[in-house]
Amino acid sequence: MKMNYPLTKKKLFFAATFAFLTLGFTANAQETGPVSNPTDTIYPIVEQAQSDLAVLKRLKITGYVQADYQKADTAGIASFADGNFGSGINNRMLVRRGRVKFAYDNELSQAVLQLDITEKGVGIKDAYLSLTEPWLKTLAVTGGVMDRPFGNEIAYSSSSLESPERSRIIQTLFPGEKDLGGMISLQAPKTSPWNFIRLDAGYFDGNGAAVETDSKKDFIGHLFLGKASSSEKFKWGIGGSYYNGGFAQVTTNYYTMVKDANGVEGYAKSTVTKGAIAKRQYVGVDAQLSLDWALGITQLRAEYLQGTQPGSSSSNASLTAAMVGDTYSRKFNGYYAYFIQNILQTPVQLVVKYDVYDPNTDVSGNNIGKAVVAGNVKTGAADVKYSTLGLGINYRWNSNVKIMAYYDMVTNETTSLITTPSTLTNLAKDRKDNVFTLRLQYKF
């Protein structure tokens, strides 16, 4: 719900009429005393109403609620479709997101607070201030909890996503999308011919908006070029991103990938100073195309990432808390691609999405989990590659309501060396961990 109250002649008329009638009743009730001029009182009231309405006009309250029903192939699976399923549970209902956003925009300054309210609790999603210089209106400075300026999918609103969740690689490297930091943005005003260029760059804590755990700050930058045709029917964009950071190690043991004397890939230990920074470095490219033509709006979006990711022996995800145990460094790559087709001028939209995340490009297949020489550490489940094919249909009921039906088909890399009696952890074959999501979203 947007709280906008534009000042109109009609509203001024009613305010003045109310003030005049009030003064008239007051004057009739007085038997003695001087008669005052009604306009002396009306104008201050109107001016105050005008001032109050101007303040309210700057405040916007928006939000959305997403109610989900999900069905998994197997009870208790690990999943990136809004987290793991509980033990013995293969279907669930949940409020995936319940967002309320307060934005106060005073032309060259802005304050934003966004809360997420679900059955799991209440949390802060955004809390930042932004200031724009008044001369060229090209440079903005932002500080607080905000989206990390990397790629396209992170900053893409969750209410506008054509799939239920962001890609596995984005969720792994940038859990929660947000971080605490400071950023500068460079973009010329819309009237400028240089408006198609935007640069965002800043320093962030690097632990996903959680409490700071070390003194290291991470640099994140994104350069974007994007334009639309004069008719707005064709739009394109391309961007490049860079991330350079890390975290303080809590032990002196640092493991990197090598081949042992037998040519088997595994982790070799080196000794580092306790508190030394475990390097985290990513590069990425993203591209978007949109065409409004006879068959409806067609969109293509894709992003590729690669780099170095430090983690633990059992996890390749970025930290959201202080590191525990030894550090394992992996080289990774991955990508996602969307194909989105609106059906003519109907409210129906078809979605095909494919994403891949390989957390360790130095090992694959049946070499994962292979025994290594004494002193080295063999690879494991955290080094397995995953791909996900998603098929969905979105139906826009009206301007506020969207209904989504989506099916994630997840495929894991297999290795005959990681076998367990449980289908949840057995990697000798593709695990049954597909998820169907039915979502009802109301946006206001």
N, C-alpha and C positions, 0 to 999 in steps of 0.2 A: 504494500500500500504506500503510495507516494504522497507525502504531506505537502502539497503545493497549493498555495492560496493566492492566486493572482489578484491584484487589486483592480476592481472594475468600477465603472461609473455606477452600476446598480448597487454595489456594496457600499460605496461612498454615500449614495442617496439614502440607503437605509440607516447607516450610521448617523448621518446628519439629522434625519427625521426622528430617530430615537432620542438623540440628544436634545432636539428642539422640544419634543413632547415632554421630556423629563423636566426641562427648564420651565415649561408652561405650567405644569402641575405644581412645581415648587413656587412659582410666582403667585399662582392663585391661592395657595395656602398661606401666603404672607399677608397680613392685614396692614402692616406698617412697614416703613423703610423704603429706601431708594430702589427704583427699578433698574436692574442691570441689563446690559446689552447681550441678548442671547448669542450673538455671533462671537463674542469674546470667549465664551465657553465651548461653543461648537468646534471652532477651529483647533484648539488644543486636543480635543477628543479625537477628531479626525486625524490629526498628525500622529497621535499616539497609536491609533489603529493602523495607520499606514506603516509606522515603524515596526509594530509587532508583526504585521503580515509580511514585511520584508525579511524579518528574521526567520519566520516559519518557512518562507519560500526557499531559503538556503538549506533547510534540513530535509533530507530524503530518507525515508524508512522503506526498505525493500527486504525481500527474503523469499524462501521457498522451503517446502517440506517434501521429502521423498520417502514414500512408504513402499517397502519391498517385500515380496515373497520369493524365496529361493529354494531350489531343489538340486541337491548334489547327487552324483552317481553313487557315491559311497559315503557312509556315515563316518564322521570324524576326519574328513580330508583336510589337508593344508590347502589354503586357497588365497588367491589375490582378488577374489570377488567379495570384497569387504571382509577379509579376514578368515581365519580357520573356522571350520565347523566344530562344535563341541563333541566330545566323546559320545558315540552312539546316536548322534543327530545327523540326519541327512536332509532335513528341510527346516526352514525357519522363517519367521516374520520379524521385521525390524524397521525402525526409522533410520534409514541410511544417513540422511542429512536433514537437520532442522535448523536452517540458517535465518538469522535476523541481522540486518546490516543497517547501521546508522552512519550516514555520511553528511557532514556539514561542509558546504562548499561556499567559500567567500571569495570567489574569483581567483585570486592568486594564492590562496591558502586552502587547504583541505584537511579535515580530520575524519578518520574512518575507524569504526569499531564494529566488528562482526563476531557474533556468537554462534556456536553450534550446540543445539539443544536436542538430545536424543535420549532414549531409555538408558544409555550408558552413562549419562551425566551431561554437564555443561562445560564447554571449553571455549577458549579464545581462538578464533581463526585469523582475524586481522585486528591490528591495533597500531595505527601509524598516523604520522603527520606529514604533510607535503607542502612545500613552499616553492613558488615559481617567481623568478626574478621579473620585475615590472617593466624592464626596458625593451628587450627583444622578445620576452615571453617564450624563451627557447630552453632555458636551463631550469630544471626542477630538482630539489633535494628532498629526499624522503627518508624518514627514520622510524623504526619500530618493527613490529611483526608483519611480514608481507610475503607475497610470492617471491620465490627465488627467480632472478632474471636469467633463466636458462631455457632456450628452446621455445616451443609453441604450446605443448600440451599442459605444462605446469600452470601457466597463467590463464588457460582456457577455462571459462567458468564451468563449475560442476553442474550448474543448472542447464547449461547449453550442450554438455557432452552428449554425443550420439550413442555412446556405449555407457554401461553402468559405472565403469571405473577407468582410470588411466592405465596405461600399459605397464606390464610387469617391470620393465627396465626403469621406468620413471618412478614407480612406487618403491623400487629397491634402492635406487641412488638418491632419491629425494622424498623420503617418507613424510607424508603430511603436506607436501608442497611448500609449506611456509618456513621462514627462518627469521631470526632476530638480527637486524643489522641496519646499515645505512647505505643509501644508494643515490647516485646522480643520474638524471635522465636528460638527454639532449634530443629535442625535436622541435623544428620550426613550427609556427602556427599554421592552421589549415589553409590560410590565404597565401602562404609562401610556396613557391615552386619546389622548395627543399623539404616539404613536409613528409615526403615519402621515405625519408631516412630517420631512423630512431636508434639511439644508443642508450643502453641501460648498463650500469656498472657499479659495483659496490663491494663492501666487505661485510661478511656475515659470521655468526658464531659457528655455524657448520654442524649443529646438532639438532636441527629441526624444531626450533622455537622452544626447546627444553632449557632447563637451567644450565648456564655456562659451566663447562667442566674443565677447560684449560684456557691458556692465554692466546692460543693460536686462532687467528681470524682467517677466513677463507675468501678469496677473491672470486667473484662471479660476474661475467659480462656477456651481453648479447647485443649484436649488431643486426638490425633488421632493415630490409628494403621492401617496400610494398606499394602498389599502385592499383588504381581502378580505371576502367575506360570512362569516357565522358558520359556514357549511358548507364554506368554502374553495373552493366550486365557481365562484364569480365573483370576479374580481380586476380592479382597474383602477389605472392610474397616469398621472400627467401631470407634466411638468417643464418648466422654463425654464432656459436657459443663457446665459452672457455671457462673452465673451473680449475682453480689451483688452491689447494688447502691441505688439510690433514688433521690429525689429532695426536695428543701426547701419549706415548707408549707407557704402560704401567709396569712392564717388565723389561729385561735386557735382551729378550729373545725376539728375533725378527726373521720370518721365514719367507723365502722367495722360491719361485719355480726353477728347477734345473733338471737335467737328465743325469742319472747316476751312471756308474761304470758299465752297467748293462743296457744303457740307453732307455731306461724307464723314467717317465716324468714323475717328479715328486717334489717335496719341499725340503730345501736345505736351510739349516739354521745359521744365522750370523749373530754376532753380539753387538749390541748398540748401547748407547748411554740411556739409562732410564730417564724418561721425560722427553726423549728425542721425538721429533715429529714424523709420524708415519704418513708418507706422501699420498694425497688423493688428487688425481688430475684427470679431467675429462675434456674432450672436445666434441662438438656436435654441429650438425648442419640440419636445417629444417626448411621445408618448402610447402607452399599452399597454392592451390588453384581453385577458382570458382567460376562457373559459367551458367548463366541464366539463358536457357534456350527453349526450343519448342517442347522438349520432353520434360522440362522442369529444371530446377537448379541441380547441377552436378558439382560435387566438391571432391578434390583430391588433397590429402594432407599426409606428409611423411616426415620422419626425423630419424637420423642415424647418429649413434653415439659410440665412442670408444675411449679407452683410457686405462688408468691404474686405480684399483680400488683396494684399500686395506680393510681387513676384517678379522674374523677369528677362524679357527679351524672348522667350525660348523656353520658359519654365517658369512654371506657376502654382502649384507645390507649395510647401508650407512648407519652410523651410531645415532641414537636419540638419548643416550645416557653415557656415563663414563665407561671407558673400555675396561673389560675384565679379562685377564689372561694374556697370552702371547699374541702377537700380530702376524697375520698371514696376508701377504700382498699378492694380488691377482691382476692379470691383464684381461680386460673384458671387451666385448662389443655387443651391439644390439640395435634394433630398429623397430619402428612401427609404421604402418601405412593404413589410411582410411580411404574407402570409396563410399560416398554418400550420394544417394539419388532421390530427390523429391519426385514423386509421381505426378507429372503435369502440374496442374494448379490445385491438386487435392491436398488434404492435410496429412497424407501418408508419405513416409520417408523410409527408404531401405538403406541398410548399413552393412558393409562388409569391412572387417578390420583384421589385420594380421600383425602380430608382434613377436619378436624373437629376442631372447636374452641369453647370451653365453657368458657366464661369470668367470670362466677361465679358458681363454683361447689357446693355452699351451697344452691342453690335454683333452681327449675326446674318447667316446665309445668305450670299448672294453679295456682301455688303458686306465680308466678312472677306477680307483680302488686297487690297482696292481701293487704288489709288494715291491719295496725298494730296499736298497742296501742299508745296513745298520747305520744309524745316525741321521738318516733322512726320515721324512714323514710322508706316508702315502696320501694320495688325494681321496676325496670322498663325496658325499651327497651335495656339499656346497659348491662343487665344481661341475654340476650337471647343467646342461643346456635345456632351455624350455622354449616352446613355440605355442602360440595360442591363435586359433582362428575363431573369430567372433562373427555371428550372423544375427542381425536384429531388424526389428521394424518399430518405427515410432509413429504414433498417431496424435496429432494435435487436436484435442477436443475443442478447445477455444484458446483465447489469448493467454489464459492462466493455466490450463490443465494440459499435461502431456502424459500419454500412456506408452510405456516401453515394454517390449518383449524381446529378450536377448538370450542367446545361447553361446557360452564359452566352451570351445573344444580344445583342451589342453593336451599337449604331447611332450613327454619328457625324453631326453636322450637316455638310451639304455646301456647298461653294462652288466655283464654276467658275473661280475665280481662283487656286486652289492646286492645280495639276496637275503631276504628275511621272511619269516612265516607270515608277517602282516602285509596285506595288500597296500597299506598306507605308506610303508617305507621300502617296499621291494622295488628296486630299480632294474631288475633283470628284464622287465617288460614295461610297456606303457601302462601307467596307473590309471584307474578309472576315477578321474577327478574333474569331469566336466560339470558345469553349473548352469542351470537355467534361472534367469531373473525376470520377474514380472514387477514392473514399477509404476506407481501412480505418483505424479509430481504436480504440486500446486505452487505456482509462482505468483507473488504479489509485489 
